[in-house]
């Protein structure tokens, strides 16, 4: 089925700089990077709506928007996201809101004539004990990580919805699954942020206060993969132009660092000169989480931004945009 949809029925999203592209979730970490990338490439007809202008959980509002605007291409980066605490506290919100957003946008995109849609998920769709590196084929082969299963199940449903519309309607809907992301517009909240922005904030605050040490949870031994969000945006545009298959595609850097290596690098970029102390009485979490992005590499795309360069860029943004 996916082969029938290639080139013949899917004009490249990049062939016409005046193509009308709706980026859903354009104010978030991912959506804002996609908008920057499209603008840098010379696209002049981006359709952007904030939550106050368009509530994607409301079916009638979404249908009215598509009926009036009739975008040609849709990149679905809108989602309700959060860390472990938020997922455990608001499971109903995480499953319901994400299912509503996805269902409304995907269905209206199909019914109002969108040529191609790209749905973005998350690496948390994979089983807790998936093989490492995690191939696309690991989806639905085992139980999920319990702390974010509500979000993960919604994202899996989004992938399956894109596949179902492709199978039933011969409609060009694809899915990309990013690894851990970081960069401008990340969440640097003291309690609710992920490991990389949390480390950056703590080292910065320690530097400002002249603290002698920063304590970090765990042993520092777990391995993690990180991708700069501008690389993801580049990968998204590449997929819109070059991929029209049934299966979702992993989008990762393919490079791992230990949390200890990451912390040392963030410390260096921030310029904190005190000691780094590891509290090994605290939990480490999953020992390794790496995605197998060889499918995307085989199509001809690899990331360009090194972790060091990406951290420098992110810290510059933090200094200019986060209230100290």
C-alpha angles and dihedrals in degrees: 000000000000092000091059091059098054124107097331097068102020115071110199113266086223098055094083120044090196093056111132108245124184112205106194111206096021095163097059130088093269101033094049090052091050090051091050090051095048092047091049088053090055102256109160104182108061116155111214130176129177121218092260090056098041126017104203092198090067111084097200092050092050093048091050091049093052093044091055102035100034097194116201096213133027130199109191108208096142116114143138104251137176146141131273094284093052093046092051093046100044108029093147091055093048095053099035101043094046093046090049094049094047096044094048096046097041095045095045090046090057096043096047096050106261108171097212137003130194118201119200121211135166140254088249088081088083126089117271091244099038118152115269123270089034114232123203088250091067090078112120094002097117147358120305129239101278095220094066105019094119091059092040094052091051090051092048088052089054092054091048092047091055090049093048093052089048092051097042102035103022086238122158105242118147135179133217124195114205125202123226107323133203139168142090114359092024119148110262096176111148094234107021104045129104124253101273100049089038091056091046093053094046094050091046093050091046090051092050092049094044091238118178096219146014119213116215124192122248134008097297091237102112115106121229137179122221132190125190109239091233088060089051090052089052089050092049092054089047091053092047088055102036112026133069104155135134097237123076117247127229115230111198142135094242088222126111131201129183115244086245092056090047093050092049091050094048089047090053094047093048092045098234108162101188130094128291111222123192119213100206092180086076122082122269099205122211110000094221137010116175128151124220104234096171091115091062092042088053089056088056107264129118130161121261107195118089118220091246094051090044092052091050089051092047094048090051089054091046092054092049099042114025118083109241 
